[in-house]
């Protein structure tokens, strides 16, 4: 089967199967072999690796993954693309195509059965509307992961690697950085896709931590605080927490925690680092237990 990274081969397959782009699935097919090479190289995929691919589409990246990995599982939600994948991947005996919603699959079980419980690699060209739930769903499930290399909307990639005090910094930045080191590998202009999307994309690699990079007593409590801090971005940290019913802490308790850290009571959450959020949540948690 000819490489789908070449536009004419993609057009041929789309015409043959009369594929109409599904807006509800956010389908845009990559037609640039250089970008595909960058994804494979960034992920460091070798013949020893099991790779979970999310959203293979017509199999463009899947072909490249199959050429390099020991085994690939490609999870595609759109049942109309399953016959297409049967053709475009017919030359490969190291791929399994699954017609399911990745958010409803037990990835821990997949890692155990297909890779002996060892860390797996994830690759994806994700529809923009589902990027955050998919990535966070995988990270939060504590699946053994080596890295996640994904194509996402450029602005989302920038948010994932943003630091404190910048306009892109937010709850997503902190959540991604709690579980991984984020690095933008390549910017990908809209003309590398068919049909052409309205926004540019980027390939981002998340190198997953084997253990958390900060010392936090209660992960869920910390993320409640983080979300409260950014829900009302222009408010002070203590006001954001006092206004959030799920935390059940008042302004004075939040202020006391800030004082213990040597921070101003008027500080905003957007300037705190992940390490400071962890310290703050540990102190506030202890205060609330009194």
Buried (B, 14 or more C-beta within 10 A) or exposed (E): EEBBBBBEBBBEBBEEBEBEEEEEBBBBBBBBBEBBEBBBEBBBBEEEBBBBBBBBBBBBBBBBBBBBBBBBBBBBBBEBBEEBBEBBBEEBEBBEBBBEEBEEBEBEEBBBEBBEEEBBBBBBBBBBEBBBEBBBBBBBEEBBBBBBBBBBBBBBBBBBBBEBEBEBBBBBBBBBBBBBBBBBBBBBBBEBBBEEBEEBBBBBBBBBBEEEBBEBEEBEBBBBBBBBBBEBEEBBBBBBBBEBEEBEBEBEBBBBBBEBBEBEBEBBBBBBBBEBBBBBBBBBBEBBEE
